[in-house]
Amino acid sequence: MQINSDVLKKIEFLVGSEEYLLSSDKTPCRRIFDDNVVYFLDKVAHVLLSDSKNRSYSDVIAWAFWIRKASILSEKKRYESKLDSKLGRGVAFHIAPSNVPVNFAVSLVSSLLAGNISVVRVSSKDFIQVKIICEALSLVLKQDAFKELSPYIIIVRYERDKEISSVLSSIADLRIVWGGNATVSEFRQFPLKPRAVEMTFPDRHSFAIIDADAYLKEDPMRIAELFYIDTFFTDQNACSSPRAVIWCGHSVEKGRAVFWENLERLVEEKYDMEPILAVDKLNSFCELTLSEESSGFVVKKEGTDNRIVRVVVNSLPEDLMSYKMGGGYFLEYITDNLEDVVPLCSKECQTVSYLGVDPEKIKALVLGHGLYGVDRVVPLGHTMDLEFYWDGYDMIDSMSRNIDVLRVSAKI
């Protein structure tokens, strides 16, 4: 493979090298859940989990637990019928988002287990989590047992540069674009190989459904901590973070009061809000208020602390989520009919989290209406869980290809 030397000079290699990049199209694919890849990931997990300094970064720790051998082998069971017929697609070019530090590593793991050679572009933001994980990967790759895997992991950083992105896209058999609509549109201008496959993860939104009666039977601070993980942990920047809370049940007013009171207490203790977020939240509320006449719904702001801004609406118009914000900004709606949430379940809707509501009823709603949105239905507090299904993709299946064998009887 030929890549202009001027292009290479602008690329910083965090893991891997120019040599591995230039020879990536000659590196053989591997089978899905390759044994040595599984053992390699387990060693990386051990390195990360054994260093006490990493405990300050819960996202790194969560990723490390996810890639342990026991965890991966548990997932492998779901693919047992495919292990002898699935192979990687080739060179996978990953574009990681700039708002979720460990996302690059999640994408990398899926690609490695799918048998690909991964070229991962991380954000130009200097996240400490990226440094920690890259150092652990490099350390384990130096071990004799895993040197053969070195050509399969190439992690790079470069400033926004059309020439570099175009070159890396041109060598890709699979392109995985994270980071929102603007990033997807940007990379769509860079051609792929004729047989290349693209997986995109554009802007999405999510919401939670809480039955107040069921909530009031729970430990309120435990639920606050779970909801905090879903939302404030990433400033609601993750697509899976709830931006709206739908309330149902007989004790809604009491449930809401207890829920927000406990969350406010936790947020005051743990959350450091950027000043710009206060302005952005006020701006989103004003925009929604100004849209009241054309959209025909009532808007009311509740709560006194700007760390949590709650906006109660009396209907759910289809464009409601275009007024979403992050950093502790929640739309609220009260209903006794689950059907009311259908307008929220557009193509842009990714995850519905629930507490006290039968998830099968949510699934039935999606299937029954043939909705374009909702790819995940998960318990409250688990929207950030790492898994091999995301945005409706089976990551391992989508990142690999099937080798089909057809047998024909000798008798015609």
Protein Blocks (a to p, Z undefined) as FASTA:
>chain_A
ZZdfklmmmpccfbdcfklmmmmmmpccddehifklmmmmmmmmmmmmmpmklmmmmmlm
mmmmmmpmklmmmmmmmmmmmmmmcccfbjadddddfkbmklmmmmmmmmmmnopacddd
ddfbdcfklmmmmmmmmmmmmpmklmmmmmmpccddddddfklmmmmmmmpcbdcdehij
klmmmmmmpccdfkbccdddddddddddddfklmmmpcfklmmmmmmmmmmmnoomafkl
cfbdcdedjklmmmmmmmmmmmmmmmmmmmccdfklmmmmmmmmmmmmmmmmmnopacdd
edjbfkbccdddfbdcfklmmmgceehiacddddfbfklmmmmmgfklmbdcdehiafkl
mmmmmmmnopaghjbdcdehilmpccfbeehiafklmmpccdddddddfbZZ
